[in-house]
Amino acid sequence: MPPRRGPRHHPSYGGVVDLVSRLRAAGCVFAEEEAELLADADDEQIARRVAGEPLEHVLGWAAFRGLRVVVAPGVFVPRHRSELLVDLAAARVRPGAVVVDLCCGSGALGAAVAAGPLPRDRKASLLSPGDSNDAFLPPVELHAVDLDPAAVACARRNVPGAVYEGDLDAPLPTSLRGRVDVLLASPPYVPTDEIARMPPEAREHEPRPTLDGGPDGLALARRIAALAPGWLAPTGALLVECATHQGPDLAAAVRAAGLAATVHTDDDATTVEGRWPTR
């Protein structure tokens, strides 16, 4: 008789095991949903999750804004709080728009922008990501950049566009200068001294460069604000994610770069927008 599988049973640890209880004991907040996702996992995968490795690294994918995004071990896991940034960007693109995603990681944000506005009746869930990104054939020109080779490899599987390896805008084609309609970024913005207080799942399993934003968390965000004017189209928008308390300082950096700044905030996140001033 084949071993029993399902959200509450697994063939490991003596035959029948309550996965929900094991995951809950390991500190998994969404133990029931995770158990269903891990119903067909092998012993090694279960052990990795119980030991604290991110679920998305164990599964090999993350659910983000209706998409199933490939995520490999050592690559930053996209956070649902970034949906504010994506929603703002998606509302600003039109057919043929040029979109650039800096610090792209797995490419989840750029791919979600290219997929377009999320239908109102479609709620994000661990258990209900889209089956394939191929369903979205966006009429935008998407370019994504990351410094980390592992992230770039993932992004090339997720992004319906060009992916470059390098530091911020350095590898972008110069032909994009003055043509970018939306330049978005979710750079690392955790202050260096605060990383030690992050959950172990993040600080032990995601690369430090994807978390560490420097002394005040805005080292990379300021660089992005400074470079953005060289790429934006006359009606283009810069959109950068940050922590809510960092919004005023990042807005100041955007204004220092010559752009008008707007701070957008919801319950979970903040995005600072920069546009050319209205004359």
C-alpha positions as CSV (number, residue, x, y, z in Angstrom):
1,M,0.0,0.0,0.0
2,P,1.5,3.4,-1.0
3,P,2.3,5.8,1.8
4,R,-0.4,8.3,2.8
5,R,0.1,11.8,1.6
6,G,-1.9,15.0,2.3
7,P,-1.9,18.2,4.2
8,R,-1.8,16.3,7.6
9,H,0.2,13.2,6.7
10,H,3.6,12.5,5.3
11,P,5.5,9.2,4.8
12,S,8.5,10.4,6.9
13,Y,9.2,9.9,10.6
14,G,7.7,6.5,11.1
15,G,4.8,6.4,8.5
16,V,2.1,8.9,9.6
17,V,2.9,12.3,10.8
18,D,1.0,15.4,11.5
19,L,2.8,18.0,9.3
20,V,0.7,20.8,10.6
21,S,1.9,20.1,14.2
22,R,5.5,19.8,13.1
23,L,5.4,23.0,11.2
24,R,3.6,24.9,13.9
25,A,6.2,23.6,16.5
26,A,8.9,25.0,14.2
27,G,7.3,28.4,14.4
28,C,5.5,28.4,11.0
29,V,2.6,30.9,11.3
30,F,0.8,29.5,8.3
31,A,1.3,25.9,9.1
32,E,-1.9,24.6,7.5
33,E,-1.2,26.2,4.2
34,E,2.4,25.2,4.2
35,A,1.6,21.6,5.1
36,E,-0.6,21.4,2.0
37,L,2.1,22.8,-0.2
38,L,4.6,20.3,1.3
39,A,2.3,17.3,1.0
40,D,4.5,15.7,-1.7
41,A,7.8,16.9,-0.4
42,D,10.5,14.4,0.5
43,D,12.2,14.0,3.9
44,E,15.0,16.4,3.0
45,Q,12.6,19.2,2.0
46,I,10.6,18.7,5.2
47,A,13.7,18.8,7.3
48,R,14.9,22.0,5.6
49,R,11.7,23.8,6.3
50,V,11.5,22.6,9.9
51,A,15.1,23.9,10.3
52,G,14.0,27.3,9.2
53,E,14.8,27.6,5.5
54,P,12.3,29.8,3.7
55,L,9.4,27.9,2.3
56,E,9.9,29.4,-1.1
57,H,13.5,28.1,-1.2
58,V,12.3,24.7,-0.3
59,L,9.5,24.7,-2.9
60,G,11.6,26.5,-5.6
61,W,8.9,29.1,-6.2
62,A,7.1,32.0,-4.6
63,A,3.6,33.2,-5.0
64,F,3.6,36.9,-5.8
65,R,0.7,39.0,-7.0
66,G,-0.9,36.1,-8.8
67,L,2.3,34.8,-10.4
68,R,4.4,31.8,-9.6
69,V,7.9,33.1,-9.5
70,V,11.0,30.8,-9.6
71,V,13.1,31.4,-6.4
72,A,16.3,29.5,-5.8
73,P,18.2,29.1,-2.4
74,G,20.3,32.2,-1.8
75,V,17.9,34.5,-3.7
76,F,15.8,37.1,-2.0
77,V,12.2,36.0,-1.6
78,P,9.8,38.7,-2.9
79,R,7.6,40.2,-0.1
80,H,3.9,40.9,-0.5
81,R,4.5,44.4,0.9
82,S,6.1,45.2,-2.5
83,E,2.7,45.0,-4.1
84,L,2.2,48.7,-3.4
85,L,5.2,49.5,-5.5
86,V,4.0,47.1,-8.3
87,D,0.4,48.6,-8.2
88,L,1.8,52.1,-8.6
89,A,4.0,51.1,-11.4
90,A,1.4,49.0,-13.2
91,A,-1.0,52.0,-13.1
92,R,1.6,54.1,-14.9
93,V,2.5,51.9,-17.8
94,R,0.8,51.9,-21.2
95,P,1.3,49.7,-24.3
96,G,4.8,50.1,-25.5
97,A,6.1,51.5,-22.2
98,V,9.7,51.1,-21.3
99,V,10.1,49.6,-17.7
100,V,13.3,49.2,-15.8
101,D,13.6,47.1,-12.6
102,L,16.8,47.7,-10.7
103,C,17.9,45.4,-7.8
104,C,15.5,43.0,-9.4
105,G,16.3,39.9,-7.4
106,S,14.2,37.1,-8.8
107,G,12.5,39.5,-11.2
108,A,9.1,39.2,-9.5
109,L,8.4,42.9,-9.4
110,G,9.1,43.6,-13.0
111,A,7.3,40.5,-14.1
112,A,4.2,41.6,-12.1
113,V,4.3,45.0,-13.5
114,A,4.4,43.6,-17.0
115,A,1.5,41.3,-16.2
116,G,-0.6,44.4,-15.6
117,P,-3.1,45.5,-12.9
118,L,-4.3,42.6,-10.7
119,P,-8.0,41.9,-11.1
120,R,-10.0,43.0,-8.0
121,D,-11.4,39.5,-7.4
122,R,-8.0,37.8,-7.5
123,K,-6.4,37.7,-4.1
124,A,-2.8,36.6,-3.5
125,S,-2.3,33.4,-1.6
126,L,0.3,30.8,-1.0
127,L,-2.1,28.2,-2.5
128,S,-3.3,30.1,-5.5
129,P,-0.5,31.5,-7.7
130,G,-0.8,31.5,-11.4
131,D,0.2,28.3,-13.1
132,S,2.4,30.0,-15.6
133,N,3.8,33.4,-16.4
134,D,3.3,32.6,-20.0
135,A,-0.3,33.6,-19.7
136,F,0.8,37.2,-19.6
137,L,2.1,38.7,-22.9
138,P,2.6,42.3,-21.8
139,P,2.9,45.1,-24.4
140,V,5.8,46.7,-22.5
141,E,9.6,46.7,-23.0
142,L,11.0,45.3,-19.7
143,H,14.6,45.5,-18.6
144,A,15.8,44.1,-15.2
145,V,19.2,44.3,-13.5
146,D,20.8,42.6,-10.5
147,L,24.4,42.3,-9.2
148,D,24.0,38.7,-8.0
149,P,24.5,35.9,-10.6
150,A,22.1,33.6,-8.7
151,A,19.4,36.2,-8.8
152,V,20.0,37.0,-12.5
153,A,19.6,33.3,-13.3
154,C,16.2,33.2,-11.6
155,A,15.2,36.5,-13.2
156,R,15.9,35.2,-16.6
157,R,13.3,32.5,-16.0
158,N,10.7,34.9,-14.7
159,V,11.1,38.1,-16.6
160,P,9.4,38.6,-20.0
161,G,12.2,40.8,-21.1
162,A,15.9,41.5,-20.9
163,V,17.9,40.7,-17.8
164,Y,21.4,42.1,-17.1
165,E,24.0,41.3,-14.5
166,G,25.8,44.4,-13.0
167,D,25.7,47.3,-10.6
168,L,22.4,49.2,-10.8
169,D,22.2,51.0,-14.2
170,A,25.7,50.2,-15.3
171,P,24.8,47.3,-17.7
172,L,21.7,49.0,-19.2
173,P,21.8,49.9,-22.9
174,T,22.6,53.6,-23.4
175,S,19.7,53.6,-26.0
176,L,17.3,53.7,-23.0
177,R,18.5,57.0,-21.8
178,G,15.6,59.5,-21.7
179,R,13.1,56.8,-22.7
180,V,12.2,55.0,-19.5
181,D,8.6,55.4,-18.5
182,V,8.8,53.6,-15.2
183,L,12.0,53.0,-13.3
184,L,11.2,50.9,-10.2
185,A,13.4,49.4,-7.4
186,S,13.0,47.6,-4.2
187,P,16.6,47.9,-3.0
188,P,17.8,46.6,0.4
189,Y,16.7,49.1,3.0
190,V,17.4,47.5,6.4
191,P,19.9,49.6,8.4
192,T,23.1,47.6,9.0
193,D,22.7,47.6,12.8
194,E,19.2,46.2,12.5
195,I,20.0,43.1,10.5
196,A,20.9,41.1,13.6
197,R,17.3,41.7,14.8
198,M,15.7,40.3,11.7
199,P,13.9,36.9,11.8
200,P,16.5,34.0,11.3
201,E,14.6,32.9,8.2
202,A,15.8,36.1,6.5
203,R,19.1,36.9,8.0
204,E,20.4,33.3,7.8
205,H,19.1,32.3,4.4
206,E,19.0,35.4,2.3
207,P,22.3,37.1,1.1
208,R,23.3,40.0,3.3
209,P,23.7,42.3,0.3
210,T,19.9,41.9,-0.4
211,L,19.1,43.1,3.1
212,D,21.8,45.6,4.1
213,G,20.9,49.2,3.1
214,G,23.9,50.8,4.9
215,P,23.9,52.9,8.1
216,D,20.4,54.4,7.7
217,G,19.1,51.8,5.1
218,L,19.1,54.3,2.2
219,A,22.6,53.9,0.7
220,L,21.4,52.2,-2.5
221,A,18.1,54.1,-2.6
222,R,20.0,57.4,-2.7
223,R,22.2,56.1,-5.6
224,I,19.0,55.1,-7.5
225,A,17.5,58.5,-7.0
226,A,20.6,60.2,-8.2
227,L,20.9,58.2,-11.4
228,A,17.2,58.2,-12.3
229,P,17.1,61.5,-14.1
230,G,19.5,60.2,-16.7
231,W,17.1,57.5,-17.8
232,L,13.5,58.9,-17.3
233,A,11.4,60.0,-20.2
234,P,9.8,63.5,-19.9
235,T,6.7,61.9,-18.4
236,G,8.5,59.0,-16.7
237,A,8.3,58.0,-13.1
238,L,10.8,56.7,-10.5
239,L,9.3,54.4,-7.9
240,V,11.5,53.2,-5.0
241,E,10.3,51.1,-2.0
242,C,11.5,51.9,1.5
243,A,10.4,51.6,5.1
244,T,7.7,54.1,6.2
245,H,10.0,56.0,8.5
246,Q,12.5,56.4,5.7
247,G,10.0,58.1,3.4
248,P,10.9,61.7,4.2
249,D,14.6,61.2,3.8
250,L,14.3,59.3,0.5
251,A,11.9,62.0,-0.8
252,A,14.6,64.6,0.0
253,A,17.1,62.5,-2.0
254,V,14.7,62.4,-4.9
255,R,14.2,66.2,-4.8
256,A,18.0,66.7,-4.6
257,A,18.2,64.8,-7.9
258,G,15.9,67.4,-9.5
259,L,12.6,65.5,-9.4
260,A,9.4,66.3,-7.6
261,A,8.7,63.7,-4.9
262,T,5.5,62.1,-3.6
263,V,5.4,59.6,-0.8
264,H,2.8,56.8,-1.1
265,T,2.0,54.7,2.0
266,D,-0.3,51.8,2.8
267,D,-0.6,49.5,5.8
268,D,2.5,47.5,5.0
269,A,4.9,49.6,2.9
270,T,6.0,52.9,1.5
271,T,7.0,53.9,-2.0
272,V,8.6,57.2,-3.0
273,E,7.8,58.5,-6.4
274,G,9.8,60.9,-8.4
275,R,8.8,62.8,-11.5
276,W,10.0,65.7,-13.5
277,P,8.7,69.0,-12.0
278,T,5.7,70.6,-13.8
279,R,6.8,73.8,-15.4
